[in-house]
Amino acid sequence: MKTTRLYLANDTSSLAAGAGRLAEVWSKRPEIQLIRTSSRGAFFLEPMVERDGPNGREAWFNVAPDDVSRILEGVGGTPVATIPFLRQQTRFTFANFGVTEPLALDEYQKRGGLKGLAAAQNLSPEAIVEELRLSGLRGRGGAAFPVWKKWQVAQQAQSEQKYVVANADEGDAGTYCDRMIMEGDPFRLIEGMMICARAIGATKGYLYCRYEYPAAAKAMQFAIQKAREADLLDCDDDSFDLEVVVGAGSYVCGEETALLESLEGRRGVVMAKPPYPAESGLYDKPTIVSNVLTFATIPNILANGGAWHGSLGTEGSRGTMALQLGGRVKQPGLVEIPFGMTLRQALEQFGGGMAPGARFKAVQVGGPLGSLFPESQLDIPICYDAFAKAGAILGHGGIVVYDDETNMVELARHFMAFTADESCGKCTPCRVGSVRGREILERIQSGLGTEADLVLLSDLGETMKSASLCALGGRAPYPVLTAIEHFPNEFRGRLKV
């Protein structure tokens, strides 16, 4: 009997779209060899099934179990290389996605994996940091701090013990690239953490995974075990132990000091800085804390050289960025492109415009603490400096589009209520200010608010911005105040006459 190899993603989003049902039905058919791969991130096409064709992989979209006959016959497939959503991207960090089996270390190596680690092992710690400086890499989380500066501080710190911590507490609404890396290319994350460990002299690492990512935590635990069995974590005199720790559902533990408090077994509460973790972090030892996407970017930089990475993107934002498109767009999914494309271009070229029947109203970038952009501001370049100049954050690259049916008063109340719920309580501006802000917005929502409430909300927001201990309180006013700025009639129309 002729056997046909079919490729089907095992990613959480793909499973949610029905890939699990396909696997359940097709795995019982002897003529099918089912290979579970990582997802390509084109979630609007899922479940997407691929098979080998004469000129490379061919794909079938939004597949149902009964479509198996035409797939086995090779009827109606689309060459993967011609899919516009994928063809127009520039994928380096996500180059393996949709191609390899995530937990196959040999496949990772065949596609260039571990070359960055090998290059790092032939360099001094100082030379590794220099490559990072040349690369211009900035942290792919919220602060976008130059990575090499953190590494240099930790490297120069005198301590018998240092740590590397991957922040996988990816809690922003509309973001999922960290989850995709952990589920789809876990050895890339391990490699990036090992390079960091060599650069700063660390022998212990932790991956702090958010509670809501059980599949990602399981995949990382399995990958770490495979790395141990292959002696990957103990080679060339560099010994590095790595452990997965699962959080307890706290959004504020995405902040590095709260994360470290949680790792030490205490309640996740933001701590004042300085000292910074690179000087005194986990157990008061020098610690590098970076998010998953940052570590996953490192292997290509060491393999290809810092200058290569520095040649991509814009002057202040080097390399590529993983955008995660969601909300009321026609084509939600993951996009990796060099910095510099405008927000409008990204939404039209990759998002495919608005979902059928929907009309654009606003877009939020950077999670629940991100500013809202109206249609008139969509030509802003996607880069750190342009966003900072606009009083916004690029954050983790989450992009959520709202349509004209969105109630901006309710949306603003939701954002402030979120901050009130998730505040760690450490500082008064966030702990009290978010509750007062929610109460003001609820008065406006119920028709009992006044013009003075809008003034009070603005003053409260400025206090939270300047006096909060971390970005949760400091950024919380931005979505609220930009909603009022761009859609004032919706708020004033609810005021008491």
N, C-alpha and C positions, 0 to 999 in steps of 0.2 A: 504494500500500500504506500502510495506517495504521501509524504509528510510535508506540509507547508508551515513555514515558520511565520508566526504573526507576533507583532510587537504591540504591547498594551501597557499604558502607564499605570503605575501603582501608587501614584501621588494621592494625597488626601483629597484634593480638589477634583481629580479625575474619578476617584471612587465615589465622591458625592454626586458626580454627573452620571454615574451608571457603569463605570468600568468594572466594578466588583461583580455586578450581575453578569456581564459578558464573560468574565473569567470563570465564574461558577458554572456557567452553561458550557462554555467551549472547552474547558479543561477535561471534560468527559469524552471528548471526541478524539479518537486515536489518530485521525489524519491531521490534527493540529498540534504543532509544537508552540506553546504559548510562552513568550519571553516577556517578563515584567520589567519594564524600563522606568526611568525617571520621566517626568512630564516635560513637554516642550513649552508649556506655559501658555498655549493658545486655548484658554479655557472655554471660549465660545465655540470651539470645534469639538469639545469633548462630549462623549467618549470618542477618541481618535484612535483608529487602528491602522497599523502600518505593516507592510510586507516588502520583501526585497523584490525590486524590479530590474529590468535590463540596464537601466541607467541610474540606479540608486533606489532609495526607499520611495514607495508610493503610499498614499494615505487615503483613508475613508473617514468622513466626518460624521459626528452625531450618530454614531452607529447603534443599532438595536440588534439583539441576538439573532433575529431572522435575516440580517444582512450578510450572514456568513457565507452563503452560497456565492454571491457575486464577488465577495472578497477573495475567496479561494479560486475563483475563475479569473480573477484579475480584471474584472469589469468595473469601470467607473472610477478608478483611482486617480488621484492627483499627485504628481511628483512633489515630494516634500520640498525640494529645492526651489519650486516655483510658487509656494504659498507666500503671498505678499507680506503678511504679518511677520513671518519668519525671515524672509529673504532680505527685507530692508533693515534688519537689525545688524549690530556689530557685536557678536557674542564672543567674549573671552572667558569671563568668570562662569558663564552658563553654556560654554561650548559643548559640554558632554550631555546636556539635557535632551532627553528623548532618544539618545543614541545608545547609552550604556546601561547595564544592570547596576544599580546603585551600590550594591554590596559586593561587587566583583572587583577585588583589588588588582587582579591581573589586567582587567580591561582598563582600569584607571591608569595603570602604568603604560599600557600599549598606546594610549592616547596622550602621552606626554606627562602623565602624573609622576610626581616625585622628582622631576627635573629641577624644580625650584629648590627643593630640599638638598639635592646633591650639589647644586651650585652654592648654596649657603654653607654647606659643610667644607667647601674649599675656600671659604672666605673667613677673615677674622670677624669677630663681633662688630668691630668698628666699621669694617667694610660693608657689612650687611646694612647697618644703619645709614651709611652713605648712599647705598643704592636706594633706600627708602626716601632719602632726601632728594635725590635726583628724580625720583618718580613723581614727586609732588602729591603723593597720596594723602588725602584727608579722610578722617574717620567717616564711615558711611552711616553713622547714627545721627544724632541730633546736633551735636556741637561742631562737627566737621573740623576737629583740631588736627593739625599736621601730625601724622602718625610717627614720623621719625623723631620728633621732639620728645614725645612720650617715651619712646624706646631708648633714646639717649639718656634721659634722666634715670630710668630704671637700670640701664646698663652701667652707669657710673656710680650708682648707689652701692655702698659697701654693706653686704649682708650675706650671711651663710645660707639663707633661703630666700628664693624669689618665686613668684607665681605668675602664671598666664591664665586669664579668665575670659572665656567667650560668653558674651552677653547675648543669650538666645531668648530673652524675655520680650519677644516681639509682640507688644501689646497694642500698637496703633491700629485703629480700624482701617481696613483697606491695604494692609501690608502682609506679605506672605513670602518674600524672597528668602528670608532666613530659614523658614520652614522648608522651602523647596530645596535649599542647599543641604540641610540636614537629612532630608528624606531622599534626595536625588543624587547628591555628590558628596557624601560624608567624608571621604578620604581627602578631598580638597581642603576642608576645614581643618582636619587633623594636621595636614601638611603645613598649612599656614600657621597654626599654633606651635608646631615644632620649630619652624623657622624663627618665630618670635622667641621661643625658649632658648634657642642657641644664641640669639643676638644679645639677650639680657642675662643669660646664665641661670635660667630657671630650670627646675627639675620636676615641678609639679604643676598640673593644669586642671582646671575645672570648666565644664560646660554647664552653665546655668540655663536650663530649658524651662520655658513657661509651662505651667500646669496643663494648659489646654492643648498641648502638642504631644500627646502620648505616642503617636506613631513616629514622630521625629526623635523623641528620646530613645525609643526602642531601636530605631535604625542606628543612632549614634553609639549606643551601647554595643550593638552587634559589630559595628565597624571598628570600634576600639579594640574589641576582643580579637578580631581578625588581624588588626595591626600588631597586637601583642604576639599572636601566633607566628606572624611573619618576621618577628624581631625588628619591626619597624620602629618601635618606641625605645629600642635599646641598641643603637648602632653607632659605630665610629666614635666610641667614648662619650656619646651624648645620650644620657639616660633621662627619659621623660615619662612620667606617669600621668594618665589622664582619666578623669572621672566625670560622670554625668550626675548632676544634681537637679532635681525637679522642684520648681517653685510652688507657691501655694495660691496663686491667682491674684497677686498684688501688682497693679499697674505701675506703682511708684518704684518697684524693684527693677524697672528698666533703667533707673538712675544708678550710676555706678556705686556710689557709697551705700545706698539702700540695698543694692544687690549683695555687696560684700557683708553687710550686717546680717542679711539672710543666710548667706553661706556659712557664717560663723555660728548660726543657730539662734540668732536673735530676731526680733520683729524687724521687718524691713523699714527702717527709718532713715531719712536723708541726714547726712552728717555735714557739718560745716567744713569748708575747704579754704585755705590749706590746713594740713598737708594734703597733697594730692596722692591718689593711690600709687602712682609711679614711684613716689618716695616712701609712703607708708600706707599700705593697703590692707590686704588680707592678713590677719593676725599681726598687723603692724609691720609687715614686710613689704618690700618693693613689689608692686603688682601692676601688670598691664591688663587693663580691661578694655576690650573692644568688641563691637558687635560681630555677628557671624559673617556678614557680607565683607567687612573689612579684612578679617583673617582669610577669607576665601579669595580675596584679590591678591594676596601676597605671593602665592606660588608663581603666578605668571610674571610678576615683577622680577623675582629672582631668576627665573628661567630665561627671560628675554632681556633683562637689564632695566635699570631705573629710567634710563633715557628713553627707552621704547614707550614705557607707560607715560612719561612726561610729554611725549609727542602727541598724545591724544587729548581731546577736550579743549578747554579754554585756558587762559593764562592763570586764573585763580582756581580752576577746577579741573584737575588733570585726570585722565582716564575715562572710564565709562561709568554710567549710573544705571542701576536697575530700577526702572519705573514699574509700578504695579497699578494698572488701570482698573477702576471699578466704578460702581454706581451705575448711572443711567447712560452708559455708552453701549454701542452696538457690539464691540469686540473687547470684552474684559480679558486681561491676561498680563503676563510678564513681558517687559520690553527692556533689552539692554542696548544702550546707544551711547556714543560719546557725549559729554556735556556740550551744551550750546544750542541744541534744537529748542525752538520756542514751545511754550505750553500749548499754543494753538495747533502747531504742527503735529505734536505728539498725539493730541486728541483726535485730529482728523486723519493722520496717516496711519496710526496704529489702533486708535480707539474706533475708527470707522465712523465717527460722528455719533450722533445721539441714537438711542434705541428707538425702534419704530414707534411713532406716535408721541415721542417726547420732545420737548423744546428746552434748550439750554437755559439755565438760570445762574448757576454758579459752580465753581469747582474749588475743592479744598485740597491743599497739598501739605503733607507733613503730619497727618494724623489728626486726632481730636484737639490738638493744641495749635494746629496750622491755620493760617489766614485764609479767608475766602476771597476768591478772585471772580469779579463779574466778567462779562464778555469783553468789555473795553480794555481789560488788562491781560488778555490771553497772549499777547505778543511778547511777554517777558521771557528772556532766555532761561533755560533750565540750567542754572549754575549757582553756586553758593553766593557769590558776590552780588549778583542781580537780585536774588531773593532777599539777602540781607538789606540791600539798599531800599527794597520795597517794604521793609518791616515784616518780612515773612521768613519761613524756614522751609528748606527742602526736606529736612529730616531724613526719614528712611525711604523716601521716594514713593510713598503711598499717595495716589491721586483718586479722589472720589468726586464724581460728577453728580450734581443735583439738577432736577428738571423744574419746570415752572409750576408744578404742583406742590413744591416744597414750601412749607410754612416757616419763614425765617425766624419768627418769634419763638415758635416751638423748638426749632433747631438750636437757637441760641440758648434757650433754657436747658435743653438737653446737654449741651456742652458744659455749661456751668454746673449742672447737677452731677455730671460725670466727675468733674474735678472735686466737688464736695464729697462724693462717694469714695474717691480714690486717694484723697489727701492722706498723707501719713500722720498729719497732726503736729509735726515738729515745729512749724513756724506759724505765727498768728495770721499774717496776711493771707496765706493759703487756707489754713484751717477755718478761720472765721470769714474771711473775705469771700470765699467760694459759696458759703451758705447764704451770706447776705446778698450776693449777686444772684443766686438762684431765687431767693425770695422776691427781689425786685422784679425779676423777669416773670415770675408767677403772678405778681400784681398786674403787670402790663398785660400778660396773657389773659387774665380774667376781666380786663376792662377797668381796673381800679387804679392803674398807674397814672402818673402825671408827668408833665414836662420836666419837673424837678427830679423825677426818678431817673430820667435819661442822663441828666447832668451828674447825679449821684453815681450812676453806673459807670460813667466815664471816669470820674474821680477815683472810684474804687478800683477800676482797672489800672489806672496809672500807679496807684499804691501797690497793687499786687505785682505789677511789672518790676518795680524798682526795689521792693523790699522782700520778696519771697526768697526762700533759701535755695530752691531748685527750679527747673524749667516747668514743672507741673503748675505751680502757682504763678510763675513769671510769664508763662505763655498762655495760661487759661483765658485772659481777657481778649486775646487777639481774634479768635473766631467770633466772639460776641460783638466786639467793637467794629470789626470789619462788616459784620452783618448789618449793624445799625448804619454804618457809613454808606454802604452801597444800596441798602434797601430801607431808607428812612421812613418811607410812607407806610410800610407794613407795621412799623413800631408806633408811629404817631397816630395811625388809624385806629389803634387799640387803646389810646389814652382816654382817660375820663375828661369830658369837656368841662 
